């Protein structure tokens, strides 16, 4: 006679425990939110907007226990193998249509038109607002509708996402922390191909597709109209404001040594190290020294002004 509250009495079998896995992909996050970077958070925001993010909790334990045996991100699809309670691992597939070649050409033109995008990408960095380059040419980088993101699992669970799919979504967000270029690969553009195309476009005349944002440190500096030289023949040589009154924004560059890293690979070494890395290190040391000196001058000037 089944007891009251017994799951079999309610028509449901007790939950099956997954088989243990050795060498599975273990999520770094042991508690709290999924993902660490802006890229993974943006991906999860999209899942939330599509009604998927709230169900990721189903796979949280699986991801943290290492039940995902393998995962691969390829153009158009993420595939994975997830060990459940049965002997044979379940097959998971998350499909996302690749962007057309025409869409990618428009997006790459937009990236080249933004100097900050181009410098960051060629230096191997992903700009935090790269999505605006796609939006400027009416191309969607992330899926905008639930039907665009097709998740499949070979398990018998009818829910979508099931806990196996949810575990893969979880680990996919963490994979974007490690390599944000994986999202571009999922959409059909390999990192090397993208950088090769951007280098080629950099040497051509590309019409600006995205206006530069006025968010640089000089945005608040007053622009002064400089008269023509023939109007200043009597005093063109006279110095303007005292050099001590000049102040320059001490912000670090968004991409360290962007010009160097944007060059074609150089097969040269110095003291056993790649010459680009040696020069880049020197640039960073000089930059920090200048920042320290400027910061000291600025503080000293403010202290003097307050006396």
C-alpha positions in Angstrom: 0.0 0.0 0.0 1.7 3.2 -1.1 2.2 5.9 1.5 0.7 9.4 1.2 3.3 11.6 -0.5 5.0 8.7 -2.2 6.0 9.8 -5.7 4.9 6.4 -7.1 1.5 6.9 -5.5 1.2 10.2 -7.4 2.0 8.5 -10.7 5.6 9.8 -10.9 8.7 7.7 -10.5 11.5 8.9 -8.2 14.1 11.1 -9.9 17.0 9.2 -11.3 20.5 10.2 -10.4 23.0 10.8 -13.2 25.9 8.4 -13.6 29.2 9.8 -12.4 31.6 11.1 -15.1 35.4 11.3 -15.0 37.0 14.1 -17.0 33.8 16.0 -17.8 33.6 19.7 -18.4 33.1 21.3 -14.9 31.6 24.8 -14.6 33.9 27.3 -12.9 31.0 29.0 -11.1 30.2 27.1 -8.0 27.3 29.4 -6.9 25.6 32.6 -7.9 25.2 33.9 -11.5 26.4 32.2 -14.6 29.2 33.8 -16.5 31.6 36.6 -15.7 32.2 38.8 -18.7 30.0 41.2 -20.6 29.8 38.7 -23.5 28.4 35.8 -21.5 26.0 38.1 -19.6 24.7 39.5 -22.9 24.1 35.9 -24.1 22.2 35.1 -21.0 20.1 38.3 -21.3 19.1 37.0 -24.7 18.1 33.7 -23.3 16.1 35.5 -20.6 14.3 37.5 -23.3 13.5 34.3 -25.2 12.1 32.7 -22.1 15.0 30.2 -21.7 17.2 31.8 -19.1 14.9 31.1 -16.2 15.0 27.4 -16.9 18.8 27.1 -16.8 18.6 26.2 -13.2 17.6 22.7 -14.3 21.0 22.1 -15.6 23.1 23.9 -13.0 23.8 20.8 -11.0 24.7 18.9 -14.1 27.1 21.6 -15.3 28.8 21.9 -11.9 29.2 18.1 -11.5 30.8 17.7 -14.9 28.1 15.7 -16.6 28.8 17.3 -19.9 31.4 15.0 -21.5 32.2 17.1 -24.5 31.1 20.3 -26.2 31.9 21.8 -29.6 31.0 25.2 -31.1 30.8 25.0 -34.9 29.3 27.4 -37.5 25.6 27.0 -37.2 25.4 24.5 -34.3 26.7 23.7 -30.8 26.9 20.0 -30.2 27.5 18.2 -26.9 27.4 14.9 -25.2 25.8 14.8 -21.7 25.8 11.9 -19.3 22.5 11.3 -17.7 21.1 8.4 -15.7 21.2 5.9 -18.6 24.3 4.1 -19.8 24.5 5.9 -23.1 25.2 9.7 -23.0 22.5 11.9 -24.5 23.2 13.9 -27.7 22.5 17.6 -27.5 22.4 20.1 -30.4 21.7 23.8 -30.3 21.3 25.2 -33.8 21.6 28.9 -34.8 21.5 29.9 -38.4 24.7 31.2 -39.9 24.7 34.8 -41.2 24.8 35.1 -44.9 28.0 36.2 -46.6 26.3 39.5 -47.6 25.4 40.1 -43.9 29.0 39.4 -42.8 30.4 41.8 -45.5 28.1 44.6 -44.2 29.1 43.8 -40.6 32.8 43.8 -41.4 32.5 47.1 -43.3 30.8 48.6 -40.2 33.6 47.3 -37.9 36.3 48.8 -40.1 34.5 52.1 -40.1 34.9 52.3 -36.3 38.6 52.9 -35.5 38.1 51.6 -32.0 36.5 48.4 -33.2 39.2 47.8 -35.7 42.1 48.4 -33.3 40.5 46.1 -30.7 39.7 43.3 -33.0 43.1 43.3 -34.7 44.7 43.1 -31.3 42.6 40.0 -30.5 40.1 41.9 -28.2 36.3 41.9 -28.5 34.8 45.4 -28.2 32.1 45.5 -25.5 29.7 47.2 -27.9 30.5 45.1 -31.0 26.8 44.4 -31.4 26.2 48.0 -32.5 28.2 47.2 -35.7 25.7 44.6 -36.6 22.7 46.7 -35.6 24.0 49.5 -37.8 23.6 47.4 -40.9 20.3 45.7 -39.7 22.0 42.4 -38.9 21.2 40.5 -35.7 24.2 38.9 -34.0 22.1 37.3 -31.3 18.9 35.4 -32.0 15.9 37.7 -31.7 13.2 35.1 -31.6 12.8 31.7 -29.8 12.3 29.9 -33.1 15.8 31.0 -34.3 17.4 29.0 -31.4 16.6 25.3 -31.9 17.6 23.0 -29.0 17.4 19.3 -29.3 18.3 16.4 -26.9 18.0 12.7 -27.4 16.6 12.2 -23.8 12.9 11.3 -23.2 12.2 14.6 -21.3 9.6 16.6 -23.2 10.6 19.9 -21.6 12.8 22.3 -23.7 15.3 23.0 -22.4 15.7 19.8 -20.5 18.4 19.6 -17.8 20.9 18.3 -20.4 20.3 21.2 -22.8 20.3 23.6 -19.9 23.7 22.3 -18.7 25.1 23.0 -22.2 23.7 26.5 -22.2 25.3 27.1 -18.9 28.7 25.9 -20.0 28.4 27.8 -23.3 28.0 31.0 -21.5 31.2 30.2 -19.6 32.9 29.3 -22.8 32.1 32.8 -24.1 34.0 34.1 -21.0 37.1 32.3 -22.3 36.7 33.1 -26.0 34.1 35.7 -27.1 35.0 35.0 -30.7 33.1 31.7 -30.3 29.8 33.6 -30.7 31.0 34.9 -34.1 32.1 31.3 -35.0 28.6 30.1 -34.1 27.2 32.7 -36.5 29.5 31.5 -39.3 32.7 33.5 -39.2 36.0 32.0 -38.0 38.3 34.4 -36.0 41.2 34.1 -38.5 38.9 34.7 -41.5 37.4 37.8 -39.8 40.8 39.3 -39.0 42.0 38.6 -42.5 39.0 40.3 -44.0 39.4 43.3 -41.6 43.1 43.7 -42.5 42.2 43.6 -46.2 39.4 46.2 -45.8 41.7 48.4 -43.7 43.7 49.2 -46.8 40.6 50.2 -48.9 38.3 53.2 -48.8 35.3 52.2 -46.8 32.4 54.5 -46.4 31.6 55.1 -42.7 28.7 52.8 -41.8 28.8 53.6 -38.1 29.5 57.1 -36.7 32.1 57.4 -34.1 30.7 57.8 -30.6 31.6 61.0 -28.8 32.6 59.1 -25.6 36.4 59.8 -25.7 38.2 61.9 -23.0 38.4 64.9 -25.4 34.6 65.1 -25.8 34.3 68.0 -23.2 37.4 69.9 -24.5 36.4 73.2 -26.1 37.3 73.4 -29.8 39.1 76.6 -30.8 39.0 77.8 -34.4 42.5 78.5 -35.5 42.9 81.4 -38.0 44.7 81.0 -41.3 48.5 81.5 -41.2 48.4 84.6 -43.5 46.3 86.3 -40.8 48.8 85.7 -38.1 52.1 86.6 -39.8 53.0 89.1 -37.0 52.6 86.8 -34.0 52.3 83.2 -35.3 55.5 82.3 -33.4 54.2 83.5 -30.0 53.4 80.6 -27.6 49.9 80.1 -26.5 48.9 78.9 -23.0 51.8 78.1 -20.7 52.8 74.4 -21.0 52.3 74.0 -17.3 48.6 74.8 -17.8 48.0 72.0 -20.3 46.4 68.8 -19.1 46.0 65.6 -21.0 43.5 62.8 -20.2 45.5 60.2 -18.3 43.2 57.3 -19.3 44.9 54.0 -20.4 44.3 53.1 -24.1 41.4 50.7 -24.6 43.7 48.3 -26.4 47.4 48.3 -25.3 49.8 48.7 -28.2 46.9 48.5 -30.6 49.0 49.7 -33.6 51.6 47.1 -33.0 49.2 44.3 -32.6 47.3 45.3 -35.6 50.3 44.7 -37.9 50.7 41.6 -39.9 52.5 38.9 -37.9 56.3 39.7 -37.8 58.8 36.8 -37.9 61.4 38.7 -35.8 62.7 38.2 -32.3 64.7 40.3 -29.8 66.4 38.7 -26.9 64.6 35.5 -27.7 61.1 37.1 -27.6 58.8 38.2 -30.4 59.8 41.7 -31.3 56.2 43.0 -31.2 55.9 41.8 -27.6 59.2 43.4 -26.6 58.2 46.8 -28.1 54.7 46.5 -26.7 56.1 45.9 -23.2 58.3 49.0 -23.6 55.3 51.0 -24.7 53.4 49.9 -21.6 56.3 50.8 -19.3 56.6 54.3 -20.9 52.9 54.8 -20.8 52.6 54.0 -17.1 55.6 56.2 -16.3 53.9 59.1 -18.1 50.6 58.4 -16.4 52.3 58.4 -13.0 54.1 61.6 -13.7 51.0 63.3 -15.1 48.9 62.1 -12.2 51.4 63.5 -9.7 51.5 66.8 -11.6 47.7 67.0 -11.6 47.4 66.3 -7.9 50.2 68.8 -7.1 48.4 71.5 -9.2 45.1 70.9 -7.4 46.8 71.0 -4.0 48.5 74.3 -5.0 45.2 75.7 -6.2 43.6 74.9 -2.8 46.2 76.7 -0.8 
